[in-house]
Amino acid sequence: MMKRILTDKLLIWKNDRARKPLVIKGVRQCGKTFLLKEFGKSRYDDCAYFNFEGNEVLQRVFERDLNPERIVTELSVIRKKTITPENTLLIFDEIQFCNRALTSLKYFCEDAPGYHIAAAGSLLGLALSKPLSFPVGKVDFYQLYPMNFYEFLLVNGEDLLCDRLKNLPITEPIPTALAIRLEDHLKNYYICGGMPEATESWVAEKDIEKLEAILQKILDSYEMDFAKHAPANEFPKLSAIWHSIPAQLARENGKFIFNRVKKGARAKDLEDALEWLLGAGMVYKVAKIEKPFMPMSAYADSSYFKLYMADVGLLRVMSKLPAAAFIEKSGIFTEFKGVVAENFVLCELVNKNGDTPYYWKSENSAEVDFVVQSGTDIVPIEVKSAENTKARSLAEYAKKYSPKRTIIASLKNTGGNYVPLYSLWRGV
């Protein structure tokens, strides 16, 4: 059975007397539906599942009024089984297709708190960015991401290995025998990424053709979302930005340049399309800061940024990077393997902290890949795809700002400020 970190939070939510209806956001195919159904089966007497996408009969239940008891009665009739408070997990999937269902969560919170309701949607970030009639504070929000490396290890049956690492200080080197296994798993993670369907297929069968087909199917479904749900005039822009990401990241400094998407294009021409991709959770925008002070948002330049994808497996397939690039010792793909490693680190940081980090660039072009806040400290992170430990930009940053700690994320396993890429899920 696939184990997800968010399951522990779901259990806390279930047992919380102040529990509100739950909304889970997350990019398409990251496992929201599977997670909720499995949680319902294992933790409740009953699980009532309703999907709003293309379901007009279901949507009409919410048109008359938003009385929770009436709604529950009609839903019970539709499923031919009674929905009971406390004992039934009521799942509203793809809820963004019914604004009135979203609004109804307010009334369930206020008038019928005994019902356990979990809503999910792949484009919820977009729906929630629009004016809605339910106030903030009436629902609990969780974010589900593609599986991180820790969850990938669990799917591979490495529970004991993970427990061993949890008890090892982050600044100590990992025993060599464990490090070798972790590095092998990391290569496989680069190949398949963290989308649950792709991960399960690869772990079970190691069939590269089947894996490539699954990842391509997910990419195709994303483009179908562009065409189906985005404003008609935005589709060409969305597609152009989306397909430009690998090439943009492969540039010397990775800075996103709108003119590279479409010749002559300016920021104002493509900003709405970019915001759509961000709202859908498909991409991460990492803005530049010139000074690593708190709050970092006050020192960020939102017009100067890099754009990454939400999953390294999808990045690899979109980039036409063969799986063999991570197994063979050929130097042909060395540079782009560095891009994949950088995107991997970003995804690990976002999954762990819930926030998108920044990156630092000096006036004379020194550049540190990521800068994160850890408690009251600001920690710079330099990413290397192999054991290369030359980090001149990080040295310049340290000389200028004297941080309490710096991190070089690579395959070097000597402890101190060298944190192996396969260990970042433990935190920084």
C-alpha positions as a printed NumPy array, in Angstrom:
array([[  0.   ,   0.   ,   0.   ],
       [  1.271,   3.461,  -0.906],
       [  2.132,   5.526,   2.182],
       [  1.76 ,   9.298,   2.044],
       [  3.002,  11.807,   4.599],
       [ -0.329,  13.639,   4.54 ],
       [ -2.104,  10.583,   6.007],
       [ -0.842,  11.522,   9.476],
       [ -2.344,  14.987,   9.109],
       [ -5.634,  13.499,   7.953],
       [ -5.802,  11.421,  11.127],
       [ -5.196,  14.523,  13.249],
       [ -7.956,  16.307,  11.319],
       [-10.376,  13.402,  11.854],
       [ -9.855,  13.412,  15.613],
       [ -9.918,  17.195,  16.043],
       [-13.064,  18.374,  17.83 ],
       [-12.668,  21.759,  16.108],
       [-12.48 ,  20.016,  12.745],
       [-13.823,  21.954,   9.746],
       [-14.554,  20.682,   6.24 ],
       [-11.212,  19.869,   4.64 ],
       [-10.024,  21.073,   1.242],
       [ -7.031,  19.298,  -0.326],
       [ -5.296,  21.107,  -3.159],
       [ -2.814,  19.521,  -5.514],
       [ -1.754,  19.206,  -9.121],
       [ -3.573,  16.638, -11.287],
       [ -2.505,  12.991, -10.841],
       [ -0.603,  13.558,  -7.577],
       [ -2.797,  11.081,  -5.673],
       [ -5.504,  13.135,  -3.932],
       [ -8.402,  10.82 ,  -4.784],
       [ -6.526,   7.634,  -3.914],
       [ -5.361,   9.124,  -0.617],
       [ -8.86 ,  10.147,   0.475],
       [-10.488,   6.886,  -0.596],
       [ -7.886,   4.796,   1.218],
       [ -8.209,   6.99 ,   4.301],
       [-11.986,   6.609,   4.191],
       [-11.772,   2.82 ,   3.883],
       [ -9.212,   2.396,   6.664],
       [-10.418,   4.983,   9.197],
       [-14.214,   5.147,   8.764],
       [-17.104,   2.729,   8.796],
       [-18.208,   4.106,   5.429],
       [-16.857,   6.257,   2.61 ],
       [-19.172,   8.21 ,   0.268],
       [-17.424,   9.405,  -2.902],
       [-18.805,  12.018,  -5.308],
       [-17.023,  13.471,  -8.355],
       [-18.335,  16.816,  -9.658],
       [-16.512,  16.857, -13.006],
       [-19.136,  16.553, -15.74 ],
       [-21.769,  15.379, -13.242],
       [-24.79 ,  17.657, -13.758],
       [-27.093,  15.53 , -11.565],
       [-24.717,  15.948,  -8.641],
       [-24.295,  19.658,  -9.25 ],
       [-28.071,  20.191,  -9.254],
       [-28.246,  18.92 ,  -5.657],
       [-26.644,  22.213,  -4.621],
       [-28.777,  24.542,  -6.755],
       [-31.948,  24.681,  -4.622],
       [-30.366,  25.816,  -1.357],
       [-27.311,  25.058,   0.76 ],
       [-29.018,  23.35 ,   3.671],
       [-26.588,  20.622,   4.817],
       [-29.259,  18.159,   5.987],
       [-31.184,  18.345,   2.71 ],
       [-27.964,  17.994,   0.716],
       [-26.877,  14.937,   2.71 ],
       [-30.317,  13.35 ,   2.325],
       [-30.239,  13.748,  -1.464],
       [-26.651,  12.5  ,  -1.681],
       [-27.684,   9.453,   0.351],
       [-30.477,   8.786,  -2.15 ],
       [-28.05 ,   9.112,  -5.072],
       [-25.627,   6.563,  -3.585],
       [-28.456,   4.384,  -2.211],
       [-26.919,   4.336,   1.247],
       [-27.318,   6.617,   4.258],
       [-24.56 ,   9.096,   5.073],
       [-24.154,   9.396,   8.83 ],
       [-22.291,  11.992,  10.939],
       [-18.953,  10.892,  12.422],
       [-19.061,   7.45 ,  10.751],
       [-19.017,   8.384,   7.051],
       [-16.212,  10.187,   5.236],
       [-17.93 ,  12.331,   2.612],
       [-15.56 ,  13.001,  -0.319],
       [-16.263,  15.807,  -2.794],
       [-13.803,  15.283,  -5.655],
       [-13.053,  17.894,  -8.35 ],
       [-15.187,  20.285,  -6.297],
       [-13.942,  23.28 ,  -8.283],
       [-16.501,  22.348, -10.962],
       [-19.338,  23.334,  -8.609],
       [-18.914,  26.696,  -6.901],
       [-22.07 ,  26.18 ,  -4.861],
       [-20.636,  22.951,  -3.464],
       [-17.569,  24.921,  -2.417],
       [-19.824,  27.511,  -0.83 ],
       [-21.789,  24.804,   0.975],
       [-18.706,  23.933,   3.043],
       [-19.33 ,  27.103,   5.03 ],
       [-22.774,  25.855,   6.062],
       [-21.515,  22.383,   6.888],
       [-18.95 ,  24.041,   9.151],
       [-21.5  ,  26.26 ,  10.901],
       [-24.674,  24.16 ,  10.92 ],
       [-23.615,  20.511,  10.572],
       [-20.102,  20.076,  12.001],
       [-20.729,  16.385,  12.722],
       [-20.257,  15.475,   9.057],
       [-16.701,  14.658,   8.039],
       [-16.212,  16.256,   4.62 ],
       [-12.999,  16.188,   2.573],
       [-12.984,  18.042,  -0.738],
       [-10.304,  17.816,  -3.41 ],
       [ -9.567,  19.197,  -6.845],
       [ -6.739,  19.397,  -9.361],
       [ -7.515,  22.978, -10.324],
       [ -8.655,  24.193,  -6.925],
       [ -5.888,  26.769,  -6.767],
       [ -7.529,  28.489,  -9.729],
       [-11.061,  28.2  ,  -8.342],
       [-10.041,  29.552,  -4.95 ],
       [ -8.317,  32.548,  -6.519],
       [-11.717,  33.755,  -7.73 ],
       [-14.253,  35.534,  -5.501],
       [-16.339,  32.964,  -3.648],
       [-19.058,  33.353,  -1.087],
       [-17.564,  31.142,   1.625],
       [-15.273,  33.046,   3.981],
       [-11.748,  32.067,   4.846],
       [-11.745,  30.383,   8.222],
       [-14.625,  27.969,   7.551],
       [-12.459,  25.251,   5.999],
       [ -9.121,  23.578,   6.698],
       [ -6.628,  23.501,   3.817],
       [ -3.998,  20.851,   3.079],
       [ -1.697,  20.67 ,   0.086],
       [ -0.725,  17.359,  -1.518],
       [  2.367,  17.295,  -3.707],
       [  3.777,  14.586,  -5.948],
       [  5.556,  11.975,  -3.836],
       [  8.832,  13.191,  -2.412],
       [ 11.934,  11.033,  -2.11 ],
       [ 10.993,   9.819,   1.38 ],
       [  7.622,   8.567,   0.124],
       [  9.414,   6.982,  -2.834],
       [ 11.66 ,   5.074,  -0.422],
       [  8.594,   3.814,   1.437],
       [  7.044,   2.532,  -1.811],
       [ 10.304,   0.677,  -2.353],
       [  9.903,  -1.021,   1.023],
       [ 12.682,   0.948,   2.7  ],
       [ 10.83 ,   1.656,   5.958],
       [ 13.711,   0.472,   8.153],
       [ 16.216,   2.519,   6.162],
       [ 14.081,   5.625,   6.619],
       [ 13.765,   5.001,  10.359],
       [ 17.547,   4.679,  10.587],
       [ 18.046,   8.001,   8.81 ],
       [ 15.486,   9.782,  10.986],
       [ 17.643,   9.01 ,  14.02 ],
       [ 20.848,  10.217,  12.364],
       [ 21.811,  13.915,  12.775],
       [ 21.652,  15.784,   9.462],
       [ 25.283,  16.927,   9.891],
       [ 26.669,  13.394,  10.204],
       [ 27.707,  11.275,   7.205],
       [ 25.419,   8.387,   6.292],
       [ 26.954,   4.891,   6.606],
       [ 28.417,   3.865,   3.229],
       [ 26.239,   0.781,   2.727],
       [ 23.103,   2.865,   3.215],
       [ 24.41 ,   5.702,   1.052],
       [ 24.942,   3.343,  -1.887],
       [ 21.352,   2.106,  -1.657],
       [ 20.038,   5.663,  -1.371],
       [ 22.004,   6.807,  -4.401],
       [ 20.573,   3.933,  -6.458],
       [ 17.057,   4.883,  -5.37 ],
       [ 17.75 ,   8.513,  -6.253],
       [ 18.662,   7.559,  -9.831],
       [ 15.368,   5.713, -10.098],
       [ 13.494,   8.675,  -8.655],
       [ 15.057,  10.961, -11.277],
       [ 13.795,   8.529, -13.912],
       [ 10.192,   8.158, -12.749],
       [  9.517,  11.187, -10.515],
       [  6.849,  11.318,  -7.836],
       [  3.555,  10.857,  -9.641],
       [  1.963,   7.859,  -7.855],
       [  0.867,   5.959, -10.975],
       [  4.312,   6.287, -12.54 ],
       [  6.072,   5.43 ,  -9.292],
       [  4.051,   2.299,  -8.614],
       [  4.524,   1.084, -12.171],
       [  8.286,   1.624, -12.115],
       [  8.803,   0.059,  -8.687],
       [  6.729,  -2.99 ,  -9.619],
       [  7.915,  -3.644, -13.168],
       [ 10.938,  -1.49 , -14.099],
       [  9.406,  -1.299, -17.599],
       [ 10.769,   1.902, -19.129],
       [  8.369,   1.904, -22.108],
       [  5.361,   1.613, -19.823],
       [  6.754,   4.327, -17.533],
       [  7.353,   6.724, -20.429],
       [  3.787,   6.134, -21.638],
       [  2.337,   6.907, -18.186],
       [  4.335,  10.111, -17.796],
       [  3.467,  11.228, -21.327],
       [ -0.212,  10.545, -20.601],
       [  0.003,  12.837, -17.565],
       [  1.661,  15.554, -19.628],
       [ -1.065,  15.179, -22.245],
       [ -3.757,  15.485, -19.549],
       [ -2.188,  18.758, -18.424],
       [ -2.405,  20.157, -21.935],
       [ -6.008,  18.995, -22.137],
       [ -6.626,  21.063, -19.008],
       [ -5.173,  24.082, -20.807],
       [ -7.607,  23.633, -23.672],
       [-10.614,  22.69 , -21.541],
       [-10.451,  25.012, -18.553],
       [ -8.292,  28.02 , -19.409],
       [ -9.682,  31.052, -21.251],
       [ -9.619,  30.317, -24.994],
       [ -7.223,  33.158, -25.781],
       [ -4.758,  31.897, -23.143],
       [ -4.259,  28.371, -24.524],
       [ -1.449,  29.183, -27.015],
       [  0.369,  31.202, -24.34 ],
       [ -0.012,  28.477, -21.713],
       [  1.289,  25.827, -24.072],
       [  4.216,  28.002, -25.162],
       [  5.29 ,  28.796, -21.58 ],
       [  4.87 ,  25.168, -20.518],
       [  7.021,  23.787, -23.319],
       [  9.683,  26.465, -22.879],
       [ 10.529,  25.49 , -19.279],
       [ 13.235,  22.856, -20.005],
       [ 15.064,  25.148, -22.424],
       [ 14.766,  28.11 , -20.066],
       [ 16.242,  26.095, -17.184],
       [ 19.062,  24.841, -19.386],
       [ 20.223,  28.393, -20.075],
       [ 23.37 ,  29.524, -18.273],
       [ 21.627,  31.247, -15.371],
       [ 18.156,  29.719, -15.829],
       [ 16.384,  33.077, -15.633],
       [ 12.971,  32.955, -17.249],
       [ 12.83 ,  35.271, -20.255],
       [  9.427,  35.954, -21.786],
       [ 11.009,  36.766, -25.146],
       [ 12.274,  33.182, -25.287],
       [  8.696,  31.908, -25.096],
       [  7.61 ,  33.896, -28.109],
       [  9.727,  36.338, -30.04 ],
       [  8.766,  39.885, -29.159],
       [  6.607,  38.79 , -26.213],
       [  6.632,  40.975, -23.117],
       [  5.838,  40.13 , -19.531],
       [  2.417,  41.783, -19.64 ],
       [  1.469,  39.611, -22.659],
       [  2.123,  36.332, -20.847],
       [  1.601,  37.115, -17.142],
       [ -2.007,  35.866, -17.03 ],
       [ -1.029,  32.559, -18.622],
       [  1.85 ,  32.179, -16.176],
       [ -0.467,  32.848, -13.223],
       [ -2.803,  30.117, -14.53 ],
       [  0.037,  27.586, -14.467],
       [  1.041,  28.678, -10.976],
       [ -2.553,  28.486,  -9.735],
       [ -2.901,  24.985, -11.167],
       [  0.21 ,  23.915,  -9.243],
       [  1.995,  22.764, -12.385],
       [  4.986,  25.069, -11.974],
       [  6.943,  26.808,  -9.215],
       [  8.168,  30.366,  -9.509],
       [ 11.455,  31.002,  -7.683],
       [ 12.101,  34.739,  -7.445],
       [ 15.479,  36.392,  -7.012],
       [ 16.53 ,  38.213,  -3.87 ],
       [ 19.532,  40.534,  -3.721],
       [ 19.732,  40.592,   0.076],
       [ 18.931,  37.533,   2.225],
       [ 17.125,  39.372,   5.002],
       [ 13.772,  38.712,   6.668],
       [ 11.093,  38.88 ,   5.567],
       [ 12.589,  37.622,   2.326],
       [  9.465,  38.561,   0.366],
       [ 10.306,  42.218,   0.998],
       [ 13.642,  41.776,  -0.789],
       [ 12.386,  39.684,  -3.708],
       [ 12.223,  40.824,  -7.308],
       [  9.132,  39.083,  -8.67 ],
       [  9.992,  40.143, -12.225],
       [ 13.306,  38.257, -12.105],
       [ 12.674,  34.561, -11.571],
       [ 13.191,  30.946, -12.591],
       [ 10.376,  28.576, -13.479],
       [ 10.5  ,  24.919, -12.447],
       [  8.145,  21.985, -12.925],
       [  6.259,  20.272, -10.094],
       [  7.78 ,  16.861, -10.838],
       [ 11.207,  15.749, -12.085],
       [  9.834,  12.736, -13.963],
       [  7.612,  15.005, -16.036],
       [ 10.545,  17.386, -16.577],
       [ 12.695,  14.512, -17.813],
       [ 10.097,  13.261, -20.294],
       [  9.212,  16.731, -21.559],
       [ 12.942,  17.39 , -22.036],
       [ 13.329,  14.152, -24.049],
       [ 16.03 ,  13.108, -21.583],
       [ 16.439,   9.307, -21.762],
       [ 16.349,   7.293, -18.554],
       [ 19.766,   5.915, -19.48 ],
       [ 21.248,   9.348, -18.776],
       [ 20.998,   8.584, -15.049],
       [ 22.464,   5.105, -15.299],
       [ 25.282,   5.395, -17.837],
       [ 28.455,   7.343, -17.082],
       [ 28.26 ,   9.3  , -20.343],
       [ 29.003,  13.008, -20.027],
       [ 26.614,  13.932, -22.838],
       [ 23.768,  14.791, -20.495],
       [ 25.839,  16.111, -17.578],
       [ 24.631,  19.693, -17.851],
       [ 20.919,  18.881, -18.   ],
       [ 21.272,  16.306, -15.246],
       [ 22.252,  19.331, -13.155],
       [ 18.941,  20.963, -14.106],
       [ 17.039,  17.849, -12.986],
       [ 18.949,  17.812,  -9.687],
       [ 18.097,  21.472,  -9.124],
       [ 14.408,  20.853,  -9.856],
       [ 14.538,  17.831,  -7.525],
       [ 15.919,  19.921,  -4.664],
       [ 13.247,  22.544,  -5.166],
       [ 10.468,  19.937,  -5.045],
       [ 11.947,  18.44 ,  -1.867],
       [ 12.104,  21.879,  -0.227],
       [  8.544,  22.782,  -1.214],
       [  7.228,  19.409,  -0.048],
       [  9.023,  19.731,   3.299],
       [  8.372,  23.398,   4.055],
       [  5.204,  24.202,   2.101],
       [  6.767,  27.413,   0.757],
       [  8.599,  28.175,  -2.459],
       [ 12.155,  29.344,  -1.687],
       [ 14.061,  32.158,  -3.363],
       [ 17.437,  32.277,  -5.062],
       [ 20.231,  34.793,  -4.603],
       [ 22.141,  36.595,  -7.289],
       [ 24.802,  39.229,  -6.692],
       [ 25.552,  42.233,  -8.857],
       [ 28.638,  40.511, -10.286],
       [ 26.724,  37.351, -11.316],
       [ 27.47 ,  35.051,  -8.363],
       [ 24.379,  32.915,  -7.851],
       [ 23.154,  30.603,  -5.086],
       [ 20.47 ,  28.152,  -6.226],
       [ 18.101,  28.407,  -3.256],
       [ 17.711,  30.453,  -0.104],
       [ 15.291,  29.16 ,   2.543],
       [ 14.14 ,  30.253,   5.963],
       [ 14.746,  27.69 ,   8.692],
       [ 13.362,  28.975,  11.969],
       [ 15.023,  32.343,  12.504],
       [ 17.909,  31.513,  10.158],
       [ 18.252,  32.062,   6.434],
       [ 20.072,  29.137,   4.837],
       [ 21.696,  29.275,   1.371],
       [ 21.754,  26.022,  -0.631],
       [ 24.033,  25.286,  -3.586],
       [ 23.07 ,  22.272,  -5.736],
       [ 25.529,  19.946,  -7.44 ],
       [ 24.373,  16.889,  -9.393],
       [ 27.397,  14.742,  -8.488],
       [ 30.213,  14.958,  -5.918],
       [ 31.473,  18.281,  -7.216],
       [ 31.984,  20.534,  -4.194],
       [ 33.235,  23.716,  -5.839],
       [ 30.737,  26.331,  -4.766],
       [ 32.293,  29.693,  -5.54 ],
       [ 28.995,  31.569,  -5.441],
       [ 28.189,  30.088,  -2.052],
       [ 31.617,  31.173,  -0.807],
       [ 30.946,  34.718,  -2.008],
       [ 27.541,  34.693,  -0.307],
       [ 29.105,  33.45 ,   2.945],
       [ 31.824,  36.091,   2.814],
       [ 29.252,  38.831,   2.314],
       [ 26.544,  37.757,   4.781],
       [ 28.205,  35.341,   7.258],
       [ 25.26 ,  32.926,   7.565],
       [ 25.162,  30.537,  10.535],
       [ 24.986,  27.65 ,   8.103],
       [ 25.49 ,  26.963,   4.4  ],
       [ 24.511,  23.796,   2.538],
       [ 26.015,  22.106,  -0.493],
       [ 23.49 ,  19.549,  -1.76 ],
       [ 25.316,  16.97 ,  -3.851],
       [ 26.291,  13.286,  -3.738],
       [ 29.14 ,  14.011,  -1.349],
       [ 28.515,  12.227,   1.948],
       [ 30.991,  13.639,   4.454],
       [ 28.65 ,  15.402,   6.861],
       [ 29.001,  18.987,   8.008],
       [ 27.493,  21.385,   5.481],
       [ 27.512,  18.698,   2.761],
       [ 23.975,  17.273,   2.664],
       [ 23.456,  14.408,   0.199],
       [ 20.667,  15.001,  -2.292],
       [ 18.957,  11.82 ,  -1.116],
       [ 18.858,  13.165,   2.446],
       [ 17.136,  16.512,   1.903],
       [ 13.728,  15.099,   2.834],
       [ 14.948,  15.141,   6.437],
       [ 15.171,  18.933,   6.343],
       [ 17.917,  21.528,   6.287]])
